[in-house]
Amino acid sequence: MPELFDPITLRSVTIRNRIWVPALCQYTLSERDGVVGDWHLVHLGSMAAGGAGLVIAEATGVSPEGRISPHDTGIWNDEQQVAWARVVAFLHSQGAAAGIQLAHAGRKASVYPEWGVEGRKGTMPGSEGGWQTVSASALPFTGYEPPIALDAAGIDKVVADFEAAGRRALAAGFDVLEVHAAHGYLVHQFLSPLSNRREDEYGGSLENRARLLLRIVSSLRKLSDDVPVLVRFSATDYAEGGWDEAQTAIVAGWAAEAGADFFDISSGGNVTGVTIPSGPGYQVHLASFVHDTADVDVAAVGLITTAQQASDIVTSGRAAAVLLGREMMRDPHFALRAAHELGVEVDYWPSQYLRARWG
């Protein structure tokens, strides 16, 4: 079995270890223009300098209406592409691979950011900069305004937006593209029968509900034979009659046939009022199930907080990599600390920090 600090190669990209940074939404852009600046350079750059193998930039809107909030990052125009290129260049200078999560929030778009607007939650009205949301069906997320069901032309536009965003991401220098199909956002809304009540070729059967995702994966694969395409799934809605790990495994297999290389397995986010059995490593068994059932490579995520825990997940074969979100925000140098704690020699300590390598 591979070890935590063994490199892994996906297509033409070799990633120096199995400790990765997942997409971490920041809701930070005060100008509401989707253009990243110093915060993202330091936020993502510190994790690259701290030894992470792959740093995945947060859920980034493939279109203005695809953002979760007006304060989100975007990659639909030249200015955004140039700004991202600055961040990517720094990640590369620190030896990390750079990934970006391409996203459309669907019915969970146009909301107040998680912080920054005191006491305001839910859908942001047009008078404050919000917009009409879209989804698979005209079913609202609890507490949000109803979306409009996408018609055929709208679905075609979503696919085209993902492809155009992928092309810009590659031009900005990103090494890895990830499709956000988790946490109740647009692609997940199509996948789950709880949010997709369509009666056309995008609804009903599993094949139909997976059609949007497979079109997006195929469109990104056309951009390059060399660049890895990842998919982030929520493996379960935690609700009866909803999306579950068995469907996830089947669709992961189809996505692999369409050109996806790796799967990042999370859970939940599509419906409220459910019980999520949170605890250390609580989603690892979902990643392992998808890996074993679909015979695809997966990464595990979810309250992975210690070096030994991360190492055990990889060496046991339950996942080929681990993604640490909250722990990386607490300690952007987690990978270097883990190497120290596990007694592993790595050659990518920043020279400025070598005095802290041992002791």
VENMO-V506467 format. One line per field, one symbol per residue. phi: phi as a letter, one per 30 degrees, with the letter a starting at -180 (. if undefined). psi: psi as a letter, one per 30 degrees, with the letter a starting at -180 (. if undefined). Layout:
phi->???
psi->???
This chain:
phi->.dcecddbcchccccdaccccddbdchcdddhcicdbdedddedddddddjedbccdeecddaeddddbdcddbbcbdddedddeddeededdcicdccbcdbbdhdcdhcddebjbeicbidddedcjdadcbadbdcddeicdddcddcedddeddddddddddddddddjdcbcccdcbhideddddddddcccdccdcbjddedddddedddeddddddadccdccbccddadhbeicdbdddeddddddddddkdcabcccaijcbcicccddleidcdddddddeddchbdbccbkhcbbddedddddddidadabcccdddddbdceddddddddicdbccdeedcedcdbi
psi->kllegklkkjbgkkkfagjlklkjkfhfjffhggjlbeeeeeeeeeeefggkekjjlljkkflefflelfglllhgleeeeeeeeeeeeeeefgglkklkjklkfbfglhlklflfjkgklakklefggalkllaelhkkkkfllklkkkaeeeeeeeeeeeeeeeeeeeefgkfkkkkjglggaeeeeeekfffjglgafglcleeeffeeeeeeeeeeefekffkkklkkkjfkfgkkgakleeeeeeeeeeeeefgkflkjjalaffllglkjiklkgfgefeeeeeeeefhlklkkljhjfleeeeeeeeffgflflkkjdeeeeeifgeeeeeeeefhkkkggkkffgffgel.
